[in-house]
Structures are given as structure tokens and as C-alpha cells.
């Protein structure tokens, strides 16, 4: 019979606490529409959503956010964080 190690349990607990704190901060700094958009993006592109979440939380902890982020402002942030797409053109001879 094996028992769960206490390190795994405390790590899971601290991970849950961190994610709960992150959600609380995002609830405070994002409008409901912006949160909905970010959650939709998280389902499709989780790495992009995590990048934007970290950016927003960093800005909020530094006090650089004037108020709640609207959906339009979040769109601008998303556009600025996305890498530009490259177009390739092939000339056939």
C-alpha cells in the first residue's frame, strides 16, 4: 500500500492557491467581456493566454493599470503580443 507523498500534496495545494490568486486578480482587472474573450483564447491557444495573463498581472501588481481592461483594450494587447504572420510567395519558372 502506498501513501501519497507530502511533497506532492503540498505542491498541488500551492499550485491551486496560485491559480486561485491569479483568477481573483484577473476578475478585478478585466471586464466580464474581456474575461470571456481570454477564456475562449485559453481553450484555443493556452500559451498565448498565459502570456497575456502574466503581462496583465505584472502590470496590475506594478500599479500601471488605470482601471478595468475593456474588451477592446484586451484586443489591442492580444494584437501586440501576437507574432506577425509571414507570407511566402513562390515564383514558379
C-alpha positions in Angstrom: 0.0 0.0 0.0 1.4 3.4 -1.0 0.7 6.7 0.6 0.8 10.0 -1.3 4.0 11.8 -0.5 3.5 15.0 1.4 5.7 17.0 -1.2 3.2 16.1 -3.9 0.3 17.2 -1.8 1.8 20.5 -0.8 2.9 21.2 -4.4 -0.7 20.6 -5.6 -2.0 22.7 -2.8 0.3 25.6 -3.6 -0.4 25.3 -7.3 -4.2 25.5 -6.6 -3.6 28.6 -4.4 -1.6 30.3 -7.1 -4.2 29.7 -9.7 -7.0 30.9 -7.4 -5.0 34.1 -6.7 -4.4 34.6 -10.4 -8.1 34.2 -11.1 -9.0 36.7 -8.4 -6.6 39.3 -9.9 -8.0 38.7 -13.4 -11.5 39.1 -12.1 -10.6 42.5 -10.7 -8.7 43.9 -13.7 -10.8 42.5 -16.6 -14.3 43.4 -17.6 -16.7 40.4 -18.0 -16.4 40.6 -21.8 -12.6 40.7 -21.7 -12.5 37.7 -19.3 -14.8 35.8 -21.6 -12.5 36.5 -24.5 -9.4 35.5 -22.6 -11.1 32.2 -21.5 -12.0 31.5 -25.2 -8.4 32.1 -26.2 -7.2 29.9 -23.4 -9.1 27.0 -25.0 -7.5 27.5 -28.4 -4.1 29.0 -27.6 -3.2 28.4 -24.0 0.4 29.7 -24.4 -0.9 33.0 -25.7 -3.5 33.3 -22.9 -0.8 32.5 -20.3 1.5 35.1 -21.8 -1.3 37.8 -21.7 -2.3 36.8 -18.2 1.2 37.1 -16.9 1.5 40.5 -18.6 -1.7 41.8 -17.1 -0.9 40.5 -13.6 2.5 42.1 -13.8 1.1 45.4 -14.9 -1.6 45.3 -12.1 1.0 44.5 -9.4 3.1 47.4 -10.5 0.1 49.7 -10.4 0.3 50.6 -14.1 -3.3 49.7 -15.0 -5.6 52.7 -14.7 -8.8 50.6 -14.2 -10.5 47.6 -15.6 -9.4 46.4 -19.0 -12.2 46.5 -21.5 -12.7 44.0 -24.4 -11.3 46.5 -26.9 -8.2 47.1 -24.8 -7.7 43.4 -24.5 -8.0 43.0 -28.3 -5.2 45.6 -28.6 -3.0 43.7 -26.1 -3.6 40.5 -27.9 -2.7 42.0 -31.3 0.5 43.5 -29.9 1.6 40.1 -28.4 0.9 38.0 -31.4 3.8 37.4 -33.8 3.3 38.8 -37.3 2.4 36.2 -39.8 4.8 35.8 -42.7 3.6 35.4 -46.2 5.6 33.3 -48.6 5.4 33.7 -52.3 6.8 31.1 -54.7 7.7 32.0 -58.2 7.4 29.1 -60.5 9.6 29.0 -63.6 
